[in-house]
Amino acid sequence: MTPCGLIIAATHSGCGKTTVTLALLAALKRRGIAVRAAKAGPDYIDPAFHAAATGTPSINLDSWAMAPEILDTLAARQSEGAELLVIEGVMGLFDGAAGPPGRSGATADLARHFRLPVILVLDVHGQSQSAAAIVRGFASHDPAVHVAGVILNRVGSDRHRALIADALAPLAIPVLGVIPRDQHIALPERHLGLVQAGEHGDLAKRLDTLAELAASNFDLDRIVDLAAPLTLERGEAVTTITPPGQRIALAHDQAFSFIYPHLIDAWRCAGAEVVPFSPLADEGADASCDACWLPGGYPELHAAALANAAKFQRGMQDFAQRYPVHGECGGYMVLGAGLEDASGKRHAMLGLLGHTTSFAQRKLHLGYRTARLLVDCPVGAAGSAIRGHEFHYARLIEPGNDAPLVELADAQDGPLGTAGGRRGYVTGTFFHAIARATRAP
């Protein structure tokens, strides 16, 4: 059986892509279709919702950070045993970083690369026939990107829908579904996106509601029929980062949840074992491990609990005397001497690096990054280049005096200077690693 695929994209952020994607996934799973999901771009939160809706893990596909062969390998693995792969886009369909064709990080890159049809989500509140002009522009902007249909969000009435559908008729682009304006189905958000899937006690009920919405308002048969075959070859485990150890202690709870599934899969494919532990449950890295990874997440929301987790603090300080410890973003914040919460109260952190961060004096840092490693560390060998991103509001208020870990450049290779810190076996940076850098085609 050759799996098929399609892409859920939008005209801009906030149109309802995630709502539509989750509704579609939940409805198709309810029908007994073997559906899998993926997320375009660097996003930790949406894939966890995909996994809840499908019952199987989701992955990220990022055309800026991942070479084409990595995209093919990951998509092939994700679609094994599936009838349909649904890829949720990022931002607007054509939004991405300036760069070589096909390597911008835009959803459109994936549509071209995999030759998959796009279902465009439009928020039509406050407009009717004008929606057709928007769709015309998106459909004609790039002949290699096929807009196969639209789903309308925030539709006011049957007449509202009919006006838009009639205006779209000359374009031969069908309306495949609607979400009525009076549907109260929005998922709650916080500063880095949606509240995490694991924090919703009623998530199963929410997904049932979305499945009912799709069953009643989407043309599910037509959507499935529009999907195009995925002809991909599964490659070797080329997915990026060498395992930092043979047994890797991985912090994992509501404070530490931002790590890409393809990295963990690559470690396991290379023969490593991943051993989770929960700092919020006052657990330290397992003493049988030979490396520790503190991923990003929301330590700023749990600073007091982490400061009071005595076993976690002692265990990490002992572990770091013998084995490598690396922190990304939130993990880097916890490796420092202190963390100011939103109220400005300072909490003592691990003190394995000398910096202090603040969520009270916040500033948005967002964008793709290439990091050149200055020393051997859990992310890779000295001199190697890693592609990834930053997305955080916390900022350094006391830089400390540790040696830097990386030299950073932005998406256009503009130098951003050194960043992060290293001391003994301990390393950390706000930078999230996605894949080893390769030459653009």
SVG drawing of the C-alpha trace seen along z (x, -y; Angstrom):
<svg xmlns="http://www.w3.org/2000/svg" viewBox="-28 -44 65 46">
<polyline fill="none" stroke="black" stroke-width="0.4" points="0.0,0.0 1.4,-3.4 0.5,-6.0 -0.9,-9.3 -0.4,-12.8 -1.8,-16.3 -0.9,-19.6 -3.1,-21.9 -1.8,-25.4 -3.2,-28.9 -3.0,-32.5 -1.4,-33.6 -0.9,-32.6 -4.0,-32.5 -6.4,-31.3 -7.1,-28.0 -4.7,-25.5 -4.2,-23.6 -7.9,-23.4 -8.6,-22.2 -5.7,-19.7 -6.8,-18.2 -10.4,-18.0 -9.4,-16.2 -7.0,-13.8 -9.6,-12.9 -12.4,-12.4 -10.3,-10.2 -9.0,-8.1 -12.6,-7.6 -13.4,-6.3 -10.7,-3.7 -8.3,-5.3 -4.6,-4.8 -3.6,-8.5 -0.3,-10.0 0.7,-13.6 3.7,-15.9 4.3,-19.6 6.2,-22.0 8.9,-24.0 10.3,-24.2 7.4,-23.5 7.2,-21.4 3.7,-21.9 1.5,-21.1 3.0,-17.6 2.0,-16.6 -1.6,-17.4 -1.2,-15.5 -0.1,-12.4 -3.1,-12.7 -5.5,-12.9 -3.9,-10.0 -2.6,-7.8 0.9,-7.8 3.8,-10.1 4.1,-13.1 7.3,-14.6 8.7,-17.9 9.7,-18.5 11.7,-21.7 13.0,-22.6 15.4,-25.2 17.1,-23.1 16.8,-19.7 18.5,-18.6 16.1,-17.1 17.3,-13.5 16.5,-14.0 13.0,-15.2 12.5,-12.1 13.8,-9.7 11.6,-11.2 8.5,-11.4 9.0,-7.8 9.4,-6.5 6.4,-8.5 4.1,-7.2 5.1,-3.5 1.9,-1.6 -0.2,-4.7 -2.9,-5.3 -2.7,-9.1 0.0,-11.5 -1.4,-15.0 1.2,-17.8 0.2,-20.9 1.9,-24.0 3.5,-26.9 2.5,-30.6 1.3,-31.5 1.8,-29.1 4.7,-31.0 6.2,-32.5 9.8,-31.5 13.3,-32.8 15.1,-34.4 17.4,-31.8 17.9,-29.3 14.8,-28.0 13.3,-25.1 15.3,-25.8 13.3,-28.6 11.4,-26.7 8.0,-27.7 5.2,-25.2 5.3,-25.7 8.7,-24.1 7.2,-20.9 4.3,-21.1 6.8,-21.4 9.3,-18.8 6.7,-16.1 4.3,-17.2 1.4,-17.2 -1.9,-19.1 -2.6,-22.0 -5.8,-22.6 -5.9,-26.3 -7.5,-27.5 -9.1,-30.9 -10.5,-33.0 -13.4,-34.7 -14.7,-36.8 -15.5,-40.2 -15.4,-39.2 -17.2,-37.2 -16.4,-37.3 -13.1,-39.0 -12.0,-35.6 -11.9,-34.4 -9.3,-37.1 -7.1,-35.9 -7.4,-32.3 -6.7,-33.3 -3.5,-35.0 -2.3,-32.0 -3.3,-29.5 -1.4,-31.4 1.6,-32.6 3.7,-29.5 2.6,-27.0 4.4,-24.2 2.2,-24.6 -1.3,-23.2 -4.1,-24.6 -6.7,-21.9 -9.4,-23.2 -10.2,-25.5 -11.7,-25.2 -13.4,-28.3 -13.1,-29.3 -15.5,-31.6 -18.3,-31.3 -21.3,-33.4 -24.2,-31.6 -25.2,-29.3 -25.6,-32.5 -22.0,-33.6 -20.7,-30.2 -22.6,-30.3 -21.3,-33.7 -17.7,-32.6 -18.3,-29.3 -19.9,-31.0 -17.0,-33.5 -14.6,-30.5 -16.4,-28.6 -14.6,-30.2 -11.3,-29.1 -12.4,-25.4 -11.2,-25.4 -13.9,-23.8 -14.9,-24.6 -14.1,-21.4 -15.4,-22.4 -16.5,-25.2 -16.1,-26.0 -19.1,-28.1 -18.3,-31.4 -20.2,-30.4 -18.2,-27.3 -16.2,-27.8 -13.4,-25.4 -10.2,-27.5 -7.4,-25.9 -5.9,-28.1 -2.6,-29.7 0.4,-31.0 3.6,-32.9 5.2,-30.1 2.0,-28.9 -0.8,-26.6 -0.9,-25.2 0.8,-21.8 -1.3,-18.8 -0.4,-17.0 -1.8,-19.8 -5.4,-19.4 -7.3,-17.0 -10.2,-17.2 -8.1,-16.7 -9.9,-13.5 -13.3,-15.3 -11.9,-18.3 -10.8,-15.9 -14.1,-14.2 -15.8,-17.6 -13.4,-18.4 -14.1,-15.0 -17.8,-15.7 -17.2,-19.1 -15.3,-17.7 -17.8,-14.9 -20.6,-17.4 -18.9,-20.2 -16.1,-18.8 -16.3,-16.7 -14.1,-14.0 -14.4,-11.7 -13.4,-14.4 -10.5,-15.5 -9.1,-11.9 -9.6,-11.5 -7.6,-14.7 -4.5,-13.3 -1.6,-12.4 0.7,-9.4 3.9,-9.7 6.7,-8.0 9.6,-8.1 12.7,-6.0 13.6,-5.4 17.2,-6.3 19.7,-5.6 19.6,-7.3 20.9,-10.6 18.8,-12.6 21.3,-14.8 22.8,-14.8 25.2,-12.0 24.0,-10.5 25.7,-12.3 26.2,-9.0 25.2,-5.3 22.6,-5.8 21.2,-9.3 19.3,-10.7 16.5,-13.0 14.6,-15.4 11.0,-15.1 8.0,-16.7 5.9,-19.9 9.0,-22.0 11.2,-20.1 9.3,-18.8 10.8,-20.6 12.9,-18.0 12.3,-16.9 11.2,-13.3 13.5,-12.8 16.5,-13.5 15.5,-10.8 14.8,-8.4 18.2,-9.1 19.9,-8.4 18.0,-5.1 18.8,-4.1 22.4,-4.6 22.1,-2.2 21.7,-4.6 19.2,-4.2 17.1,-7.1 16.2,-7.2 13.6,-9.8 13.5,-11.5 11.3,-14.3 13.0,-17.2 9.5,-18.4 9.1,-15.1 12.5,-15.8 14.4,-13.2 17.9,-13.5 19.7,-11.9 20.0,-8.1 23.4,-7.2 23.8,-4.4 23.7,-7.0 26.7,-8.5 25.2,-11.8 22.3,-14.1 20.2,-16.3 18.0,-19.1 15.6,-20.2 13.6,-23.3 10.2,-23.9 8.6,-26.1 11.0,-26.2 10.0,-29.9 6.5,-28.6 8.0,-26.1 11.0,-28.0 10.0,-27.7 9.4,-24.0 12.8,-23.4 14.6,-25.5 13.1,-23.4 13.8,-20.1 16.8,-19.2 17.3,-15.7 17.2,-16.9 19.8,-19.7 22.1,-17.4 21.8,-14.6 22.6,-16.9 25.6,-18.5 27.0,-15.1 26.3,-13.8 28.0,-16.8 31.3,-16.0 31.6,-12.8 29.5,-13.0 28.4,-15.5 25.3,-17.6 23.8,-19.8 20.9,-22.2 18.8,-23.7 16.9,-26.9 14.9,-26.2 17.5,-23.6 20.2,-26.2 18.2,-28.5 18.1,-25.9 21.8,-25.1 22.5,-28.8 22.9,-30.3 19.4,-31.8 16.1,-32.4 13.7,-35.3 10.1,-34.4 7.4,-36.6 7.0,-38.5 10.7,-39.3 11.4,-36.9 14.8,-35.2 15.1,-31.4 18.4,-29.5 19.0,-27.1 21.7,-24.4 24.6,-26.8 26.5,-24.5 27.0,-27.6 27.3,-31.2 24.6,-33.1 21.2,-34.3 18.1,-34.6 14.9,-36.5 11.3,-36.0 10.3,-39.3 12.6,-41.4 11.4,-39.5 12.3,-40.1 11.3,-37.9 14.2,-36.1 12.9,-34.2 14.5,-32.9 16.5,-30.3 20.1,-29.9 23.3,-28.1 25.5,-27.3 29.2,-26.5 30.5,-24.5 33.6,-25.9 34.4,-22.7 33.4,-19.0 30.1,-18.8 26.9,-16.6 25.6,-18.4 28.6,-17.5 32.3,-17.9 34.2,-21.1 34.0,-23.0 30.8,-21.3 27.7,-23.4 24.3,-22.7 21.0,-24.2 18.3,-25.0 16.4,-28.0 15.7,-30.2 12.3,-31.0 12.2,-32.4 11.2,-35.4 13.6,-35.0 16.8,-37.0 20.3,-36.9 20.5,-39.5 23.9,-38.3 26.0,-36.7 28.5,-35.0 32.0,-34.4 31.9,-30.9 33.5,-30.4 31.1,-30.5 29.8,-27.3 28.9,-28.4 29.2,-31.1 25.8,-31.9 24.6,-33.1 21.0,-34.0 19.1,-32.4 21.0,-34.5 24.4,-33.6 24.7,-37.0 27.0,-36.8 25.3,-37.1 28.4,-36.5 29.1,-33.9 26.5,-32.5 25.9,-29.8 28.4,-28.6 30.7,-25.8 32.3,-24.7 33.9,-21.3 31.4,-18.7 28.5,-21.2 27.3,-23.0 24.3,-25.0 22.7,-27.5 19.3,-29.0 19.8,-27.4 17.6,-24.4 19.4,-21.9 17.5,-20.4 20.0,-18.9 23.6,-19.0 24.2,-21.7 24.7,-20.7 25.3,-22.6 22.2,-24.0 21.4,-22.5"/>
</svg>
